[in-house]
Amino acid sequence: MSSNEQGPDVAALLHEIAAKLRRSMPIEELLQIRDLLDDAAFLPQLKARLRQLDNSPEAKIALLNRLALTMRETERLRDRRESWRSLTGQMAVGGGTGIIIGGVVAFLNPAIGFLALIVAGGGALAGAAGWMIARRLDDQRSAYKQITERVSAIIKAVENDH
């Protein structure tokens, strides 16, 4: 991400963040964005940049709008991850449980016998895979929430100065 000798180039940084949010990111990249927004130099640099733009209201408004759009986009992505996590969890629990019960019932059938244990094991694996996916989605949701909260705090700090 962009920076100069005094700290991050906030306009370029916000542009890069907006571009990255348009695609799916691993949790590590989300945490990098969060950390950049948490950088102690970011807010003073943003305020300084806004002061520089006092005689260019269109550019100043564009920068503030980019902040607001970033916050809305991270809120949307956070909510999407929450929905996917809930759906994945429900499917994993329901499907895995159904397969396990079916395998146990089939195990009791003398014609199928021990082969049914393979099915029950598959159900347990399906449930575990669903849990791992839900966990990853929850980590992403948490990162988006933290980014949203940070951008909201930045917007409030900027509004209090103007």
C-alpha positions in Angstrom: 0.0 0.0 0.0 1.1 3.6 -0.7 2.9 5.7 1.8 5.3 8.6 2.0 7.9 9.8 4.5 5.3 11.3 6.7 2.9 8.3 6.7 0.4 6.7 4.4 -0.9 8.5 1.3 -4.5 8.3 2.4 -6.1 9.0 -0.9 -4.1 6.3 -2.6 -4.7 4.0 0.3 -8.4 4.4 0.2 -8.4 3.9 -3.5 -6.4 0.6 -3.1 -8.8 -0.6 -0.3 -11.8 0.1 -2.5 -10.3 -1.9 -5.3 -9.4 -4.8 -3.0 -12.9 -4.9 -1.5 -14.3 -5.6 -5.0 -12.8 -9.1 -4.9 -12.6 -12.0 -2.5 -9.7 -11.7 -0.2 -8.0 -14.1 2.2 -8.2 -13.1 5.9 -4.5 -12.0 5.9 -5.3 -9.2 3.4 -8.3 -8.1 5.4 -6.2 -7.9 8.5 -3.6 -5.8 6.6 -6.3 -3.4 5.7 -7.5 -3.2 9.3 -4.0 -2.6 10.5 -3.4 0.1 7.9 -6.5 1.9 9.1 -5.5 1.5 12.7 -2.0 3.0 11.9 -1.6 6.0 14.2 -0.4 8.1 11.2 -3.5 7.4 9.1 -6.0 9.8 10.8 -3.6 12.8 11.1 -2.6 12.2 7.4 -6.2 12.1 6.4 -7.0 15.3 8.3 -4.0 17.0 6.7 -5.0 15.9 3.3 -8.5 17.2 3.9 -7.1 20.6 5.0 -5.1 20.7 1.7 -8.3 20.1 -0.2 -10.1 23.0 1.5 -9.9 25.0 -1.7 -11.0 22.0 -3.8 -14.4 21.1 -2.4 -15.1 18.4 -5.1 -11.9 16.5 -4.3 -12.6 16.8 -0.6 -16.1 15.5 -1.0 -14.8 12.7 -3.2 -12.4 11.6 -0.5 -15.0 11.7 2.2 -17.4 9.8 0.0 -14.8 7.2 -0.6 -14.6 6.7 3.2 -18.4 6.4 3.5 -18.5 3.9 0.6 -15.7 1.9 2.1 -17.7 1.6 5.3 -20.9 0.6 3.5 -19.1 -2.0 1.4 -17.5 -3.6 4.5 -20.8 -3.6 6.2 -22.4 -5.4 3.2 -19.5 -7.9 3.0 -19.7 -8.5 6.8 -23.5 -9.2 6.5 -22.9 -11.5 3.6 -20.3 -13.5 5.5 -22.7 -13.8 8.4 -25.4 -15.2 6.1 -23.1 -17.6 4.5 -21.7 -18.7 7.8 -25.3 -19.4 9.1 -26.3 -21.2 6.0 -23.1 -23.3 5.9 -23.5 -24.2 9.5 -27.1 -25.3 9.0 -26.3 -27.4 6.0 -23.3 -29.0 7.7 -25.2 -29.9 10.8 -28.4 -31.0 9.0 -26.6 -32.9 6.2 -23.9 -34.5 8.4 -26.5 -35.5 11.0 -28.7 -37.1 8.4 -25.9 -39.0 6.9 -24.7 -40.2 10.3 -28.2 -41.4 11.3 -28.7 -43.0 7.9 -25.4 -44.8 8.3 -26.3 -46.0 11.8 -29.7 -47.2 10.7 -28.1 -49.0 7.7 -25.5 -50.5 10.0 -28.4 -52.2 11.9 -29.5 -53.8 8.6 -27.8 -57.2 8.3 -27.6 -57.0 4.5 -25.5 -53.8 4.7 -23.7 -54.2 7.9 -20.3 -52.6 8.4 -20.3 -50.9 5.0 -22.7 -48.4 6.6 -19.9 -47.2 8.9 -18.3 -45.7 5.8 -21.4 -43.6 5.2 -21.5 -42.6 8.9 -17.8 -41.5 8.7 -18.6 -39.5 5.6 -21.3 -37.7 7.5 -18.9 -36.8 10.2 -16.4 -35.5 7.6 -19.1 -33.5 6.0 -20.0 -31.9 9.3 -16.3 -31.2 10.1 -15.8 -29.6 6.7 -18.8 -27.4 7.2 -17.5 -26.3 10.6 -14.2 -25.4 9.1 -15.8 -23.3 6.3 -18.1 -21.6 8.8 -15.0 -20.8 11.0 -13.2 -19.2 8.0 -16.3 -17.2 7.2 -16.6 -16.1 10.8 -13.0 -14.9 10.8 -13.7 -12.8 7.6 -16.9 -11.4 9.1 -15.0 -10.4 12.2 -12.3 -8.6 10.1 -14.9 -6.8 8.0 -16.7 -5.7 11.3 -13.4 -4.3 12.6 -12.7 -2.4 9.4 -16.2 -1.0 9.4 -15.9 0.1 13.0 -12.5 1.7 12.3 -13.8 3.6 9.3 -16.8 4.7 11.3 -14.5 6.1 14.0 -12.4 7.8 11.4 -15.5 9.5 9.8 -16.6 10.7 13.2 -13.2 12.1 14.0 -13.1 14.0 10.7 -16.7 15.3 11.2 -15.7 16.6 14.7 -12.9 18.6 13.1 -15.1 20.2 10.5 
